[in-house]
């Protein structure tokens, strides 16, 4: 079990770090558009969509890494005051709503992406890039978020039942 949890964490981390490079690319693209539009009076037709696609990938595929590092946003006025075991119990109870939501979204997104791939769907804009890779990325992101959430659930359940955190293969606490 520890091997599987470590693999999920490592994959989510590597995916998040790889996609984080998009933030630099997006900044460069926006700077390029500003230069072209304001200084050379020659606006582009592709920068707006490229920025949306890049930011979408950054947001979607960075989500699992955010879960690994526990840096997602939550309202934790009371939550932070609880002991770790109580927090783990609360997280275990909310896992079922989380998993239902993510599974339903993943099923719908899979159908949505499959249809888009079958049609070789594009944006129908003047630039007209293919959109189906981004719809497929949505499904991949939801799958990874579900796996990462399930890994957290297993760790939380271990803490609730055993009273101590689950240790990683290298001895560190997950």
C-alpha positions in Angstrom: 0.0 0.0 0.0 2.8 2.4 0.9 4.3 1.8 -2.6 1.1 2.7 -4.3 0.6 5.9 -2.2 4.2 6.9 -2.8 3.8 6.4 -6.6 0.6 8.5 -6.6 2.4 11.3 -4.7 5.4 11.1 -6.9 3.4 11.2 -10.1 1.3 14.1 -8.9 4.4 16.0 -7.9 6.2 15.4 -11.1 3.1 16.3 -13.2 2.6 19.5 -11.1 6.2 20.6 -11.4 6.3 19.9 -15.2 3.1 21.9 -15.8 4.3 24.7 -13.5 6.7 25.7 -16.4 3.6 26.9 -18.2 3.4 29.9 -15.9 6.6 31.2 -17.4 5.4 30.4 -21.0 2.1 32.2 -20.3 3.9 35.3 -19.0 6.1 35.3 -22.1 3.1 34.9 -24.4 1.2 37.8 -22.7 4.3 40.0 -22.9 4.7 39.2 -26.6 1.0 40.2 -27.2 1.5 43.5 -25.3 4.6 44.2 -27.4 2.9 43.3 -30.7 -0.3 45.2 -29.9 1.0 48.3 -28.2 4.4 48.9 -29.7 4.1 47.4 -33.2 0.3 47.9 -33.7 0.0 44.3 -34.8 -2.2 42.3 -32.4 -2.2 38.6 -32.6 -5.1 36.2 -33.2 -3.8 33.4 -31.0 -2.6 34.8 -27.7 -6.0 35.0 -26.0 -6.8 31.3 -26.6 -3.2 30.2 -25.9 -3.4 32.0 -22.5 -6.7 30.4 -21.6 -5.4 26.9 -22.6 -2.2 27.4 -20.7 -3.8 28.7 -17.6 -6.4 25.9 -17.8 -3.7 23.2 -18.0 -1.8 24.9 -15.1 -4.9 24.9 -13.0 -6.1 21.4 -13.8 -2.9 19.5 -13.9 -1.5 21.4 -10.9 -4.4 20.4 -8.7 -3.1 17.0 -7.7 0.3 18.5 -6.7 -1.6 21.1 -4.6 -3.3 18.2 -2.8 0.1 16.4 -2.2 1.4 19.6 -0.5 -1.9 20.3 1.2 -1.9 23.9 -0.1 -5.4 24.0 -1.4 -7.8 26.7 -0.1 -10.2 25.9 2.7 -12.1 27.8 5.3 -10.3 26.5 8.4 -11.4 28.8 11.2 -12.3 25.7 13.3 -10.6 23.0 11.4 -7.0 24.1 12.4 -7.9 24.1 16.0 -8.8 20.4 16.0 -6.2 17.7 16.8 -4.8 15.8 13.8 -6.9 12.7 14.5 -10.1 14.7 14.6 -9.1 16.5 11.3 -8.5 13.1 9.8 -11.9 11.9 10.8 -13.6 15.0 9.3 -11.6 14.5 6.1 -12.7 10.8 6.0 -16.3 11.8 6.4 -16.1 14.4 3.6 -14.2 12.0 1.3 -17.5 10.4 0.2 -18.9 13.7 -1.1 -15.6 14.5 -2.7 -15.4 11.2 -4.4 -19.0 11.3 -5.6 -18.5 14.7 -7.1 -15.1 13.8 -8.8 -16.3 10.5 -10.2 -19.5 12.1 -11.7 -17.4 14.9 -13.2 -14.8 12.4 -14.5 -17.5 10.3 -16.2 -19.1 13.3 -17.8 -15.7 14.7 -18.9 -14.6 11.4 -20.3 -17.7 11.3 -22.5 -17.2 15.0 -23.4 -13.5 14.4 -24.3 -14.3 11.2 -26.3 -16.8 13.0 -28.4 -14.4 15.9 -29.0 -11.6 13.5 -30.0 -14.0 11.7 -32.4 -14.9 15.0 -34.0 -11.4 16.4 -34.0 -13.0 19.4 -32.5 -11.4 22.9 -32.8 -12.3 26.2 -31.4 -13.8 27.6 -34.6 -11.9 30.9 -34.0 -9.6 32.6 -36.5 -6.6 30.7 -35.0 -8.7 27.5 -34.8 -6.5 25.2 -32.7 -7.7 21.7 -31.7 -9.5 21.7 -28.4 -9.8 18.0 -27.8 -6.3 17.6 -26.1 -7.5 20.1 -23.5 -10.7 18.2 -22.9 -8.7 15.0 -22.5 -6.4 16.8 -20.0 -9.6 17.6 -18.0 -10.3 13.9 -17.6 -6.6 13.2 -16.7 -6.7 15.9 -14.1 -9.9 14.7 -12.5 -8.5 11.1 -12.5 -5.4 12.3 -10.7 -7.3 14.4 -8.3 -9.5 11.4 -7.4 -6.4 9.2 -6.9 -4.7 11.8 -4.8 -7.9 12.3 -2.7 -8.1 8.6 -2.3 -4.5 8.4 -1.1 -5.3 11.1 1.4 -8.4 9.2 2.5 -6.3 6.0 3.1 -3.8 8.0 5.2 -6.5 9.8 7.2 -8.3 6.5 7.8 -5.0 5.0 9.1 -4.6 7.9 11.4 -8.2 7.6 12.7 -7.9 3.9 13.3 -4.3 3.5 14.5 -3.9 6.9 16.1 -0.6 7.5 14.3 0.3 8.7 10.8 1.1 6.3 8.0 4.9 6.3 7.3 6.3 6.4 3.8 8.7 3.8 2.5 11.7 6.1 3.4 10.4 6.5 7.0 8.9 10.0 6.6 5.3 10.7 7.5 2.9 11.1 4.6 
